[in-house]
Amino acid sequence: MEEEFVSKILKIGFVANDVKSFVIEKPEGYVFNSGQATNLSINTLRFRDEKRPFTFTSTNNDLVIEFIVKKYNGLTKNLHELNPGDEVIIREPFGSINYFGPGIFIAGGTGITPFLSIFRSLGEEIVKSNKLFFFNKTHKDIICEGELREMFNENVIFSLTDEKRKGYLNKKINKSFLKKEITDFSGYFYICGSPGFVESIRKSLIELGADKNKIIF
Ligand SMILES: Cc1cc2nc3c(=O)[nH]c(=O)nc-3n(C[C@H](O)[C@H](O)[C@H](O)COP(=O)(O)OP(=O)(O)OC[C@H]3O[C@@H](n4cnc5c(N)ncnc54)[C@H](O)[C@@H]3O)c2cc1C
């Protein structure tokens, strides 16, 4: 049976509309890679077997673990009702989104979570050698906007698909967007978002000349 680690919630705070950060104790000896996720549940009789995958947004070097969770109608709704002092259960880390070298990151909504851990684990200069396109419905949905702007300076582009706002693109991502915004398709591409988001971008990138072995998702 998969090993389980009970961990106390230390801190909870909003990082976007309907999106909370949960900082929890890091179990002794627990190790993960940036980009990985784990199956999490709430440590109560009612919810302990109700698991959902969440991605680590902290790095393995941190003394605590952070998850960023958007509220939907299932377990995430119950998670959002928790308080510091309540307990969650995490399990073994899994997943293989890794950083292989400078490239273009494309995220939709909570798809930013594995990238946050990767960016936080890289040095300041290395992060700036990458570019980020971050798609959200509206401005209030953007997770950790300030931190991302600080990390990337002019190398981050935010697009709001359902809102027009000065300083932000108002475009959906598709092949013509990628053709216009990207001049060099020879580097790495990192994509995370809903399955439809990932698959359509992956397909367009390959059509535009990207190497399918350099598309990480
Ligand atoms: C590998 C992996 C890593 C993940 N990491 C994170 C993370 O770091 N942060 C995070 O918030 N979520 C993450 N998720 C999604 C998370 O596991 C839950 O599935 C999701 O939050 C919904 O859980 P729920 O129980 O509240 O909703 P459910 O009861 O499963 O669904 C409720 C409603 O929400 C809709 N819904 C569910 N998921 C999504 C979605 N992703 N986008 C749009 N609509 C959705 C469903 O269609 C349904 O109508 C990850 C998923 C995977 C597979």
The ligand as an ORCA input file, in Angstrom:
! r2SCAN-3c Opt
* xyz 0 1
  C      -1.575     15.725    -11.920
  C      -2.614     16.737    -11.480
  C      -2.208     17.826    -10.724
  C      -3.148     18.766    -10.285
  N      -2.717     19.857     -9.566
  C      -3.621     20.780     -9.179
  C      -3.189     21.940     -8.444
  O      -2.004     22.126     -8.149
  N      -4.142     22.835     -8.064
  C      -5.469     22.654     -8.366
  O      -6.288     23.509     -7.994
  N      -5.902     21.573     -9.051
  C      -5.021     20.623     -9.450
  N      -5.470     19.519    -10.119
  C      -6.943     19.279    -10.253
  C      -7.477     18.662     -8.943
  O      -6.883     17.407     -8.710
  C      -9.007     18.432     -8.933
  O      -9.359     17.519     -9.902
  C      -9.802     19.674     -9.184
  O      -9.352     20.694     -8.339
  C     -11.278     19.452     -8.940
  O     -11.493     18.778     -7.735
  P     -12.903     18.758     -7.002
  O     -12.960     17.519     -6.187
  O     -13.178     20.007     -6.291
  O     -13.915     18.741     -8.184
  P     -14.665     17.516     -8.872
  O     -15.752     17.011     -8.015
  O     -13.648     16.541     -9.359
  O     -15.280     18.354    -10.054
  C     -16.192     19.426     -9.786
  C     -16.449     20.242    -11.020
  O     -15.289     20.995    -11.392
  C     -14.955     20.734    -12.755
  N     -13.504     20.651    -12.811
  C     -12.748     19.774    -12.145
  N     -11.455     19.986    -12.384
  C     -11.400     21.033    -13.230
  C     -10.335     21.748    -13.846
  N      -9.049     21.408    -13.612
  N     -10.639     22.789    -14.673
  C     -11.938     23.113    -14.895
  N     -12.983     22.481    -14.333
  C     -12.716     21.457    -13.518
  C     -15.581     19.412    -13.098
  O     -15.943     19.359    -14.466
  C     -16.803     19.392    -12.208
  O     -17.885     20.011    -12.851
  C      -4.535     18.580    -10.606
  C      -4.926     17.496    -11.377
  C      -3.985     16.586    -11.815
  C      -4.455     15.420    -12.661
*
